[in-house]
Amino acid sequence: MTTFYFIRHGETEWNSNQNRYCGRSDIALAETGVFQSRILAKMLGTIPFDKAFSSPLLRARKTALPITERLGLPLHLDDRLKEIDFGDWEGLTQQEIESNYPQQWQSWIEDPTFNKAGGNGESGIDAAQRMRSFVDDMVTSPFETILVISHNTVMRLFIAASLGLSLVSYRNFEIENGDIWVLNIDDSGLIKWKSGLHMTHLMMQGIEPLM
């Protein structure tokens, strides 16, 4: 069995400022996001990971580094783990998108499968398929435990697709900054997801981060 720990990066200023769509914009972690990365390093530091991968975007790398330093693992960057390209929506809030791009937004809401986010961004199916390509490549090395730092929308699209659900159902999955979702793939290729630790719960419990 191959086990993946998929983690959404820590909080950015755009996440906390009316939840602006980050997409491919290379936004740094906010102070809270740095704190979250240190909590993750403490919580995951005793798990025997074999490999660690991250989206090359800054917010993902900065979330991953405290964890991999604690684990003593090299961090590998993979473009397939990037957030979906939101095209003209990048940097905007949902309210601004609905106001400025009503037809694009409605098409995306009705079916993100082949409609491109932001009109000139990436379709849901393209995002889900590149994530699946990454996972398929990793499963060729069985019995490993793999750390993956990625992003909100692309993770939810991949979860929906891997479960055989329509991509419009990705909105039924909620992944906050720093949340962990665990994916197990057995020898027959059977996929099993489980929602793991939630950062909000960890912070409410007063977990002290590594300094």
C-alpha positions in Angstrom: 0.0 0.0 0.0 1.2 3.5 -0.8 0.1 6.2 1.6 0.0 9.9 0.8 -0.4 12.8 3.3 -1.8 15.6 1.2 -1.6 18.9 3.0 -2.9 22.3 2.0 -0.3 25.1 2.5 -0.5 27.5 5.4 -2.5 30.7 5.4 -1.5 33.7 3.1 -2.6 37.3 3.3 -4.9 36.6 0.3 -6.5 33.7 2.2 -7.3 35.9 5.2 -8.2 39.0 3.1 -11.7 38.1 1.9 -10.4 34.8 0.6 -8.9 36.1 -2.6 -8.2 33.6 -5.4 -4.5 32.9 -5.3 -4.1 30.4 -8.1 -0.7 30.6 -9.7 0.1 34.0 -8.1 3.2 33.4 -5.9 2.0 34.6 -2.6 4.0 34.3 0.6 2.8 32.8 3.9 1.2 35.2 6.4 2.4 35.1 10.0 -0.4 32.7 10.8 0.8 30.5 7.9 4.3 30.3 9.3 2.9 29.4 12.7 0.8 26.6 11.0 3.9 25.2 9.2 5.7 24.8 12.6 2.7 23.1 14.1 2.7 20.7 11.1 6.4 20.0 11.6 5.7 19.1 15.2 2.7 16.8 14.4 4.3 15.1 11.4 7.9 14.9 12.6 7.7 11.4 13.9 6.0 9.8 10.9 8.4 7.7 8.8 8.0 9.4 5.5 10.0 8.0 2.6 9.7 11.1 0.3 8.4 14.7 0.4 7.0 16.7 -2.5 5.7 20.2 -2.9 4.2 22.5 -5.3 6.9 25.0 -6.4 4.8 28.0 -5.4 6.3 29.9 -2.5 3.4 29.4 0.0 3.6 25.6 -0.5 7.4 25.4 -0.2 7.5 27.5 2.9 4.9 25.2 4.5 6.9 22.1 3.5 10.4 23.2 4.6 10.0 23.1 8.4 8.5 19.6 8.0 11.2 18.2 5.8 13.9 19.8 7.9 12.4 18.0 11.0 12.2 14.8 9.0 15.7 15.1 7.5 14.3 14.6 4.0 15.0 16.4 0.7 12.1 18.4 -0.7 11.2 17.6 -4.3 9.2 20.2 -6.3 6.6 19.1 -8.9 4.7 21.4 -11.1 1.7 19.0 -11.1 1.0 20.0 -7.5 0.4 23.6 -8.3 -2.9 25.3 -7.7 -5.3 25.5 -10.6 -4.7 28.5 -12.9 -7.6 30.9 -12.2 -6.8 33.1 -15.2 -8.4 36.5 -15.0 -9.8 35.7 -11.5 -6.5 35.7 -9.8 -6.3 38.2 -6.9 -10.1 38.7 -6.9 -12.7 37.8 -4.3 -15.7 35.7 -5.2 -17.9 38.8 -5.0 -15.6 40.6 -7.5 -15.6 37.7 -9.9 -19.4 37.4 -9.8 -19.7 41.1 -10.5 -17.0 41.4 -13.2 -17.3 38.0 -14.9 -20.8 36.8 -14.4 -21.1 34.4 -17.4 -17.7 32.9 -16.7 -18.6 32.4 -13.1 -21.9 30.8 -13.9 -20.3 28.4 -16.3 -17.7 27.3 -13.7 -20.4 26.9 -11.0 -22.5 24.7 -13.3 -19.7 22.5 -14.4 -16.0 23.1 -13.9 -15.0 19.9 -15.8 -14.2 21.5 -19.2 -14.9 25.1 -18.5 -11.7 27.1 -17.8 -11.5 29.0 -14.6 -11.3 32.8 -15.3 -12.0 32.2 -19.0 -8.4 31.7 -19.9 -7.2 29.6 -16.9 -7.3 25.9 -16.4 -10.2 23.4 -16.6 -11.2 21.2 -13.7 -10.4 18.0 -15.6 -7.0 19.2 -16.6 -6.1 20.1 -12.9 -7.5 16.7 -11.6 -5.6 14.7 -14.3 -2.2 16.2 -13.6 -2.7 15.4 -9.9 -3.6 11.9 -10.8 -0.5 11.7 -13.0 1.6 12.6 -10.0 0.0 10.0 -7.8 0.3 7.3 -10.5 4.0 7.9 -10.8 4.4 7.6 -7.1 2.5 4.3 -6.8 5.1 2.6 -8.9 7.2 2.6 -5.7 4.9 0.5 -3.5 4.8 0.5 0.3 6.0 4.1 0.7 4.6 6.9 2.8 4.8 10.2 0.9 4.3 13.8 2.1 2.7 16.2 -0.4 2.1 19.9 0.0 -0.4 21.3 -2.4 -3.4 23.6 -2.7 -7.1 23.9 -2.0 -9.0 23.8 -5.3 -6.7 21.3 -7.1 -6.8 19.0 -4.1 -10.6 19.0 -3.9 -10.9 18.5 -7.7 -8.6 15.5 -7.4 -10.4 14.0 -4.5 -13.7 14.2 -6.4 -12.3 12.7 -9.5 -10.5 9.9 -7.7 -13.8 8.9 -6.0 -15.6 8.8 -9.4 -17.7 11.8 -8.6 -18.6 14.6 -10.9 -16.2 17.5 -10.6 -19.0 19.9 -9.6 -19.1 18.0 -6.4 -15.6 19.2 -5.4 -17.3 22.0 -3.5 -18.6 19.4 -1.0 -15.1 18.9 0.3 -13.6 21.5 2.6 -9.9 21.9 3.1 -8.7 24.7 5.3 -5.1 26.0 5.4 -2.8 23.4 7.0 -5.4 20.6 6.9 -4.3 17.0 6.2 -6.0 14.5 4.0 -4.7 10.9 3.8 -4.9 8.8 0.7 -4.2 5.1 0.7 -3.9 3.1 -2.5 -3.6 -0.7 -2.1 -2.0 -3.2 -4.4 -5.2 -3.6 -6.5 -5.4 0.2 -7.1 -8.3 0.7 -4.6 -8.4 4.3 -3.4 -9.4 5.2 0.1 -9.4 8.8 1.4 -9.8 9.9 5.0 -9.8 13.4 6.4 -7.0 13.7 8.9 -6.0 16.4 11.2 -7.6 19.8 10.9 -5.4 22.8 11.6 -8.3 24.7 13.3 -8.6 21.9 15.9 -4.8 21.8 16.4 -4.7 25.5 17.1 -7.7 25.4 19.4 -6.0 22.6 21.4 -3.1 24.9 22.0 -0.5 22.7 20.2 2.8 24.4 20.6 4.8 24.8 17.3 8.4 24.0 16.8 10.5 27.2 17.1 
